[in-house]
Amino acid sequence: MNDGRIMAADFQFYTNAGCFVDESVLVSEKILLHFDNAYNIPNLRGCSAICRTNLPSNTAFRGFGVPQGLLVVENMINDVAMVLGRPADQIRETNMYRGPSVTPYKLEFSAENLLRCWEECKLKSEFSVRLRAVEQFNQQNRWKKRGISIIPVKYGIAFSGGFLNQAAALVHVYKDGSVLVSHGGTEMGQGIHTKMQQVASRELHIPTTKIYISETSTGAVPNTCPSAASFGTDANGMAVKNACQVLYQRLEPIRLKNPKGSWESWVEEAFLDKISLSATGFFRGPDLYMDWDKMEGQPYSYFTYGVCCSEVELDCLTGDYRAVRTDIVVDIGRSLNPSVDIGQVEGAFMQGLGLYTLEELKFSPSGFLYTRGPSQYKIPAVCDVPLRFNVYLLSDSNNPHAIYSSKGIGEPTLFLGSSVFFAIKDAVAAARSGSGLVGPFPLDSPATPERACLACASPFVQKVPASKSGSFKPWALNI
């Protein structure tokens, strides 16, 4: 519509599965369960196909297809804005979910915190002021352009297969008062061990210095589910909580007899009274499901929301760019550990920045990977971190569906790295307008300097003759 409302959209997704299926079916399903993102489009249809190719198969990674699928959706929003000649943020805001809402697969949720994240990010990032400053900068500079974008994300937490949402834990209390916790989560740098220590500390009312974590082993906790779907802390935290509550309840008669005693004295007395100081904990998890025949279900326990505003400065002659500033607002309920969670947000954003702007895979015709090693495959480095990088956690947020009213944060914010991609595209659009080019244009991800430079369509690039295949030959530049 002329006011920017999108009344209908039809998407076709094609997943490169490589030579084996691996996790590609689940990846395709997750793409379709998220492709509405933050937008309430009345008539929405999506179809996902898995393609067998001559490339090696790779297992799914952080985001499980969502970062790839949502890039297509957000690019559609940008194209709508270009066709209408309106700012992209207005199109996003016009189509955003509001109040009590329903997903295309009939899952009811509240979009209140999504809108709060959006408004708070615009406020914290001074979006309106910086948007005018970007326009002024672009008018005053011919070969350097700035771009700015603001991107939302709505990410479902938990496994759509209900049996995967269970977890178990084993907690031992020793005679000296020390506690050993074993749980089914895999520590991969996301801080799950730290959070399990905090859960045990809170339930047993003792300092974390007395609590030790045993490395994950099926000898202690069998039949563990994957540490995935951003559900590791939610599930294992509840299992540890259950075990600690059992132990604390066993010590209650001793605490009542000696209320002024220390933790160590209670434990020693319990041992002398032949009270078991070991307990298992179990969390059944929500019974989630998705009926693909009826195209409805409840595949997620809740949604984590986030909004990111990024600004970049682009050199139109080389395609090189620099992230000037990034502001992120995330709704993660009542965080168990804000320091760990902010680190997760920052790390996921940088990982997304690499995915969308740096990490280009190049294969031979036979499927051999050329880009191997740091000399050919570029990952984000310290110099790629935005010059100003601010992360804010949404205040006064509650989540009754997870431990201590927290929310999963492992995967959702990786997609926010696409805000840098769209900021680059905004800068490229400003460069193209200087050459008299308006309207939608293609810019493939990752937006490498070569692609950004060619997309700018400067007078110099236009002098480059095309090859027989229609691609540019930068080495044939003749000025």
C-alpha positions as CSV (number, residue, x, y, z in Angstrom):
1,M,0.0,0.0,0.0
2,N,1.1,3.7,-0.4
3,D,1.4,4.1,3.3
4,G,3.9,1.2,3.5
5,R,1.7,-1.6,4.8
6,I,2.6,-4.9,3.3
7,M,-0.6,-6.8,2.6
8,A,0.8,-10.0,1.2
9,A,4.2,-11.7,0.7
10,D,5.3,-15.0,-0.8
11,F,8.7,-16.5,-0.1
12,Q,10.6,-19.4,-1.6
13,F,13.7,-20.5,0.4
14,Y,16.3,-22.9,-1.0
15,T,18.7,-24.5,1.5
16,N,22.1,-25.7,0.3
17,A,22.3,-29.0,2.1
18,G,25.5,-30.3,0.5
19,C,25.8,-33.9,-0.3
20,F,23.9,-35.2,2.8
21,V,20.7,-34.2,4.5
22,D,22.2,-33.8,8.1
23,E,20.2,-31.1,9.9
24,S,18.8,-29.5,6.8
25,V,15.2,-30.5,7.4
26,L,15.2,-28.9,10.8
27,V,16.9,-25.8,9.4
28,S,14.3,-25.4,6.7
29,E,11.5,-25.8,9.3
30,K,13.1,-23.1,11.6
31,I,13.4,-20.7,8.6
32,L,9.6,-21.1,8.0
33,L,8.8,-20.6,11.7
34,H,10.7,-17.3,11.8
35,F,10.3,-15.7,8.5
36,D,7.5,-13.3,9.7
37,N,10.2,-11.9,12.1
38,A,8.7,-8.8,13.8
39,Y,6.1,-8.1,11.1
40,N,2.3,-8.7,11.0
41,I,1.7,-9.4,7.3
42,P,-2.0,-10.5,6.8
43,N,-1.3,-12.8,3.9
44,L,2.0,-14.6,4.3
45,R,3.2,-17.8,2.6
46,G,6.6,-19.5,2.8
47,C,8.0,-22.6,1.1
48,S,11.4,-24.1,1.8
49,A,13.2,-26.6,-0.3
50,I,16.4,-28.6,0.5
51,C,18.9,-28.8,-2.3
52,R,21.4,-31.6,-2.7
53,T,24.6,-30.2,-4.1
54,N,28.2,-31.3,-4.8
55,L,29.5,-29.4,-1.7
56,P,30.4,-31.0,1.6
57,S,27.6,-31.1,4.2
58,N,28.0,-29.0,7.3
59,T,26.0,-29.2,10.4
60,A,23.8,-26.3,11.6
61,F,25.3,-23.4,13.4
62,R,24.2,-20.6,15.7
63,G,20.8,-19.5,14.6
64,F,20.0,-22.7,12.7
65,G,18.9,-21.0,9.4
66,V,17.2,-18.0,11.0
67,P,20.0,-15.5,10.3
68,Q,20.0,-16.6,6.6
69,G,16.2,-16.6,6.2
70,L,15.6,-13.3,8.0
71,L,18.1,-11.5,5.8
72,V,15.8,-12.2,2.8
73,V,12.8,-10.8,4.7
74,E,14.5,-7.6,5.8
75,N,15.8,-7.1,2.3
76,M,12.2,-7.2,1.1
77,I,11.4,-4.5,3.6
78,N,14.3,-2.4,2.3
79,D,13.1,-2.8,-1.3
80,V,9.6,-1.8,-0.4
81,A,11.0,1.4,1.2
82,M,13.1,2.2,-1.9
83,V,10.1,1.7,-4.3
84,L,8.0,4.0,-2.1
85,G,10.8,6.5,-1.5
86,R,10.2,6.2,2.3
87,P,12.7,5.6,5.1
88,A,13.1,1.8,5.8
89,D,12.5,2.3,9.5
90,Q,9.0,3.7,8.8
91,I,8.1,0.6,6.8
92,R,9.4,-1.6,9.6
93,E,7.4,0.3,12.2
94,T,4.3,0.3,10.1
95,N,4.2,-3.5,9.7
96,M,5.4,-4.4,13.2
97,Y,3.4,-6.7,15.5
98,R,1.5,-4.7,18.1
99,G,-0.1,-5.8,21.4
100,P,-1.6,-9.3,21.6
101,S,-0.6,-11.0,18.4
102,V,-0.7,-14.3,16.6
103,T,2.0,-15.8,14.4
104,P,1.2,-17.4,11.0
105,Y,1.2,-20.8,12.7
106,K,-1.4,-19.6,15.3
107,L,0.9,-19.2,18.3
108,E,-0.3,-16.4,20.5
109,F,2.2,-13.9,22.1
110,S,2.5,-10.4,23.3
111,A,4.5,-8.0,21.2
112,E,4.7,-5.3,23.9
113,N,8.3,-5.8,24.7
114,L,9.2,-5.9,21.0
115,L,7.8,-2.4,20.6
116,R,9.5,-1.3,23.8
117,C,12.9,-2.5,22.4
118,W,12.2,-0.7,19.2
119,E,11.3,2.6,20.8
120,E,14.2,2.4,23.4
121,C,16.7,1.6,20.7
122,K,15.6,4.6,18.6
123,L,15.9,6.7,21.7
124,K,19.2,5.4,23.0
125,S,20.9,5.5,19.6
126,E,19.5,9.0,18.8
127,F,18.3,7.6,15.6
128,S,16.4,10.6,14.2
129,V,19.3,13.0,14.9
130,R,21.8,10.7,13.4
131,L,19.6,10.0,10.3
132,R,19.7,13.7,9.5
133,A,23.4,13.9,10.2
134,V,24.0,11.0,7.8
135,E,22.1,12.8,5.1
136,Q,24.1,16.0,5.6
137,F,27.4,14.0,5.5
138,N,26.4,12.4,2.3
139,Q,25.6,15.7,0.7
140,Q,29.0,17.1,1.6
141,N,31.1,14.1,0.6
142,R,31.3,12.6,-2.9
143,W,33.5,9.5,-2.4
144,K,32.7,8.7,1.2
145,K,29.2,7.9,2.2
146,R,27.5,7.0,5.5
147,G,24.6,4.6,6.0
148,I,22.4,3.8,9.0
149,S,19.9,1.1,9.7
150,I,17.8,-0.2,12.5
151,I,16.8,-3.9,12.5
152,P,14.4,-5.9,14.9
153,V,14.4,-9.6,15.7
154,K,11.9,-11.9,17.2
155,Y,13.4,-15.3,18.0
156,G,11.6,-18.4,19.4
157,I,13.3,-20.2,22.3
158,A,13.2,-24.0,22.9
159,F,13.0,-27.1,20.7
160,S,9.9,-27.6,18.6
161,G,10.4,-31.3,19.3
162,G,9.0,-31.5,22.9
163,F,11.2,-34.5,24.0
164,L,14.3,-32.4,23.5
165,N,13.3,-29.9,26.2
166,Q,14.1,-32.2,29.1
167,A,17.2,-32.0,31.3
168,A,18.7,-33.7,34.4
169,A,21.3,-32.8,37.0
170,L,23.3,-34.5,39.9
171,V,24.3,-32.6,43.0
172,H,26.6,-33.9,45.7
173,V,27.2,-32.2,49.1
174,Y,30.4,-33.2,50.8
175,K,31.2,-33.3,54.6
176,D,33.3,-30.1,54.4
177,G,30.3,-28.2,52.9
178,S,31.6,-28.1,49.4
179,V,29.1,-28.8,46.6
180,L,29.7,-30.6,43.2
181,V,27.2,-30.0,40.5
182,S,26.9,-32.1,37.3
183,H,24.4,-31.1,34.6
184,G,23.7,-32.0,31.0
185,G,24.7,-28.7,29.4
186,T,27.9,-28.3,27.3
187,E,30.0,-25.3,28.2
188,M,31.2,-23.8,24.9
189,G,32.1,-20.3,26.2
190,Q,28.5,-19.2,26.7
191,G,28.8,-19.3,30.5
192,I,26.4,-22.1,31.4
193,H,28.7,-23.4,34.2
194,T,28.7,-19.9,35.8
195,K,25.0,-19.7,35.7
196,M,24.6,-23.2,37.1
197,Q,26.8,-22.1,40.0
198,Q,24.5,-19.2,40.6
199,V,21.4,-21.3,40.5
200,A,22.9,-23.7,43.1
201,S,24.1,-20.8,45.2
202,R,20.7,-19.3,45.2
203,E,18.8,-22.5,46.1
204,L,21.2,-23.7,48.8
205,H,21.8,-20.2,50.2
206,I,25.6,-20.5,50.1
207,P,28.3,-18.5,48.3
208,T,29.4,-19.6,44.8
209,T,33.0,-20.2,46.2
210,K,31.7,-23.4,47.8
211,I,30.2,-24.7,44.5
212,Y,32.2,-26.7,41.9
213,I,31.1,-27.8,38.5
214,S,31.9,-31.2,37.1
215,E,32.5,-31.3,33.3
216,T,29.6,-32.7,31.4
217,S,29.7,-36.5,31.4
218,T,27.0,-39.1,30.6
219,G,28.6,-41.1,33.5
220,A,26.9,-38.6,35.8
221,V,24.0,-37.3,33.8
222,P,22.8,-39.7,31.1
223,N,20.7,-39.1,28.0
224,T,21.5,-35.4,27.8
225,C,19.9,-33.3,25.1
226,P,21.9,-31.0,22.9
227,S,23.0,-27.6,24.3
228,A,21.1,-25.8,21.5
229,A,18.0,-23.8,20.7
230,S,19.2,-21.2,23.3
231,F,17.6,-23.5,25.8
232,G,20.6,-24.8,27.7
233,T,20.4,-22.6,30.7
234,D,16.6,-22.8,30.8
235,A,16.5,-26.6,30.9
236,N,19.6,-27.4,32.9
237,G,19.0,-24.5,35.3
238,M,15.6,-25.9,36.3
239,A,17.1,-29.4,36.7
240,V,19.9,-28.0,39.1
241,K,17.2,-26.0,40.9
242,N,15.1,-29.1,41.4
243,A,18.1,-31.1,42.8
244,C,19.2,-28.3,45.2
245,Q,15.6,-27.9,46.5
246,V,15.5,-31.6,47.3
247,L,18.8,-31.3,49.3
248,Y,17.8,-28.1,51.0
249,Q,14.5,-29.7,52.1
250,R,16.3,-32.7,53.5
251,L,18.3,-30.4,55.7
252,E,15.3,-28.6,57.0
253,P,14.9,-30.6,60.3
254,I,18.5,-29.9,61.1
255,R,18.2,-26.2,60.3
256,L,15.1,-26.0,62.6
257,K,17.0,-27.6,65.5
258,N,20.0,-25.3,65.0
259,P,18.9,-22.2,63.2
260,K,22.1,-20.2,64.1
261,G,24.4,-22.9,62.8
262,S,26.6,-22.7,59.7
263,W,26.1,-24.5,56.4
264,E,29.1,-26.7,57.3
265,S,27.6,-27.6,60.7
266,W,24.3,-28.5,59.1
267,V,26.0,-30.7,56.5
268,E,28.1,-32.5,59.2
269,E,25.1,-33.1,61.4
270,A,23.2,-34.5,58.4
271,F,26.0,-36.9,57.7
272,L,26.0,-38.1,61.3
273,D,22.2,-38.5,61.1
274,K,22.6,-40.7,58.0
275,I,20.8,-38.2,55.7
276,S,21.6,-38.6,52.0
277,L,23.6,-35.6,50.7
278,S,23.2,-36.5,47.0
279,A,20.2,-35.7,44.8
280,T,19.2,-35.9,41.2
281,G,17.1,-33.2,39.6
282,F,15.0,-33.4,36.5
283,F,13.1,-30.9,34.3
284,R,10.5,-32.2,32.0
285,G,10.2,-29.1,29.9
286,P,7.3,-27.7,27.9
287,D,5.4,-30.1,25.6
288,L,6.0,-28.1,22.4
289,Y,4.9,-29.3,18.9
290,M,4.4,-28.3,15.4
291,D,1.7,-29.9,13.1
292,W,2.9,-29.3,9.6
293,D,-0.2,-30.8,8.1
294,K,-2.5,-28.3,9.8
295,M,0.3,-25.6,9.7
296,E,-0.3,-24.7,13.3
297,G,1.2,-25.5,16.7
298,Q,3.3,-24.2,19.6
299,P,6.9,-24.8,18.6
300,Y,8.4,-22.3,21.0
301,S,8.1,-21.6,24.7
302,Y,8.5,-17.8,24.3
303,F,10.2,-15.2,22.2
304,T,13.4,-13.2,22.8
305,Y,13.3,-9.7,21.3
306,G,16.1,-7.4,20.2
307,V,16.6,-4.3,18.1
308,C,19.9,-3.0,16.7
309,C,20.9,0.3,15.2
310,S,24.2,0.5,13.2
311,E,26.0,3.3,11.3
312,V,28.8,2.7,8.8
313,E,31.1,4.9,6.8
314,L,31.9,3.6,3.3
315,D,34.7,4.4,0.9
316,C,33.1,4.3,-2.5
317,L,36.4,4.0,-4.4
318,T,37.6,0.9,-2.6
319,G,34.4,-0.5,-1.0
320,D,36.1,-0.5,2.4
321,Y,33.9,0.4,5.4
322,R,34.1,1.1,9.1
323,A,31.3,0.5,11.6
324,V,31.0,3.9,13.3
325,R,28.5,3.1,16.0
326,T,26.2,0.3,17.1
327,D,23.4,0.4,19.8
328,I,21.6,-2.8,20.8
329,V,18.5,-3.2,23.1
330,V,17.6,-6.7,24.0
331,D,14.7,-8.2,26.1
332,I,16.1,-11.1,28.0
333,G,13.8,-10.9,31.0
334,R,15.5,-10.8,34.4
335,S,19.0,-11.8,33.4
336,L,20.8,-14.4,35.6
337,N,24.1,-12.8,34.9
338,P,24.1,-9.4,33.0
339,S,27.8,-9.5,32.4
340,V,27.7,-12.9,30.8
341,D,24.6,-12.0,28.7
342,I,26.0,-8.7,27.5
343,G,29.1,-10.7,26.4
344,Q,26.8,-13.1,24.5
345,V,25.1,-10.2,22.8
346,E,28.4,-8.6,21.8
347,G,29.9,-11.9,20.6
348,A,26.8,-12.9,18.6
349,F,26.6,-9.4,17.0
350,M,30.3,-9.6,15.9
351,Q,29.7,-13.2,14.6
352,G,26.8,-11.9,12.6
353,L,28.8,-9.0,11.3
354,G,31.4,-11.5,10.0
355,L,28.6,-13.6,8.4
356,Y,27.0,-10.7,6.5
357,T,30.0,-8.6,5.6
358,L,33.3,-10.6,5.7
359,E,33.2,-14.4,5.5
360,E,33.0,-15.3,1.8
361,L,33.1,-19.0,0.8
362,K,34.7,-19.8,-2.6
363,F,34.5,-23.2,-4.1
364,S,36.0,-24.9,-7.1
365,P,33.7,-26.3,-9.8
366,S,34.2,-29.7,-8.3
367,G,33.2,-28.5,-4.8
368,F,36.7,-28.0,-3.3
369,L,36.8,-25.2,-0.8
370,Y,39.3,-22.5,-1.7
371,T,38.9,-20.2,1.2
372,R,40.7,-22.1,3.9
373,G,42.9,-20.5,6.6
374,P,43.4,-16.8,7.7
375,S,45.1,-15.8,4.4
376,Q,41.9,-16.4,2.4
377,Y,39.0,-16.5,4.9
378,K,38.4,-13.3,6.8
379,I,36.8,-13.5,10.2
380,P,36.0,-10.4,12.4
381,A,38.9,-9.0,14.3
382,V,39.3,-6.3,16.9
383,C,39.5,-3.6,14.2
384,D,36.0,-4.6,13.0
385,V,34.3,-3.8,16.3
386,P,32.2,-0.6,16.0
387,L,34.0,2.5,17.3
388,R,31.1,3.0,19.7
389,F,29.4,-0.2,20.9
390,N,26.5,0.0,23.4
391,V,24.4,-2.8,24.7
392,Y,21.3,-2.2,26.8
393,L,19.1,-4.8,28.5
394,L,15.4,-4.0,28.6
395,S,14.3,-3.1,32.1
396,D,11.1,-4.3,33.9
397,S,10.8,-7.4,31.8
398,N,9.4,-10.7,33.1
399,N,9.3,-14.2,31.6
400,P,7.2,-16.8,33.5
401,H,8.3,-19.5,31.1
402,A,12.0,-19.8,32.2
403,I,14.2,-20.0,35.3
404,Y,14.1,-16.9,37.5
405,S,12.1,-15.1,34.8
406,S,15.2,-15.0,32.5
407,K,15.3,-15.5,28.7
408,G,17.6,-17.5,26.4
409,I,20.1,-15.3,24.6
410,G,22.6,-17.6,22.8
411,E,21.3,-17.3,19.2
412,P,18.8,-14.5,18.8
413,T,21.2,-11.5,18.6
414,L,23.4,-13.0,15.8
415,F,20.9,-11.7,13.3
416,L,21.4,-8.2,14.6
417,G,24.8,-8.2,12.8
418,S,22.8,-7.7,9.6
419,S,22.2,-4.1,10.7
420,V,25.7,-3.4,9.5
421,F,24.9,-5.1,6.1
422,F,21.9,-2.9,5.7
423,A,23.8,0.2,6.8
424,I,26.3,-0.6,4.1
425,K,23.5,-1.0,1.6
426,D,22.1,2.4,2.7
427,A,25.5,4.0,2.1
428,V,25.7,2.3,-1.3
429,A,22.2,3.7,-2.2
430,A,23.5,7.2,-1.3
431,A,26.4,6.7,-3.6
432,R,24.2,5.4,-6.4
433,S,21.9,8.4,-6.2
434,G,25.0,10.5,-7.0
435,S,25.2,8.7,-10.3
436,G,21.5,9.1,-10.9
437,L,20.5,5.6,-10.0
438,V,17.5,5.1,-7.7
439,G,15.3,2.2,-6.6
440,P,16.1,-1.3,-5.5
441,F,19.4,-2.9,-6.4
442,P,21.1,-6.2,-5.6
443,L,23.8,-6.5,-3.0
444,D,24.7,-10.1,-2.1
445,S,25.8,-11.2,1.4
446,P,28.6,-11.1,2.5
447,A,28.9,-7.4,1.5
448,T,32.6,-7.6,0.8
449,P,34.5,-4.4,-0.3
450,E,34.5,-5.7,-3.9
451,R,30.8,-6.1,-3.9
452,A,30.1,-2.8,-2.2
453,C,32.5,-1.0,-4.6
454,L,30.8,-2.4,-7.7
455,A,27.3,-1.8,-6.3
456,C,28.2,1.9,-5.8
457,A,28.3,2.2,-9.6
458,S,30.6,5.2,-9.6
459,P,31.8,6.7,-12.9
460,F,35.0,4.7,-12.5
461,V,33.3,1.4,-12.1
462,Q,31.0,2.1,-15.1
463,K,34.2,2.3,-17.2
464,V,34.9,-1.4,-16.4
465,P,34.1,-3.6,-19.4
466,A,31.9,-6.7,-18.6
467,S,33.1,-10.2,-19.3
468,K,31.2,-12.7,-21.5
469,S,29.4,-13.9,-18.4
470,G,28.3,-10.4,-17.6
471,S,30.5,-10.0,-14.5
472,F,32.9,-7.1,-14.0
473,K,36.7,-7.4,-14.6
474,P,38.2,-4.9,-12.1
475,W,41.7,-5.5,-13.5
476,A,40.5,-4.1,-16.9
477,L,39.9,-0.6,-15.5
478,N,40.7,2.0,-18.1
479,I,40.5,5.6,-16.9
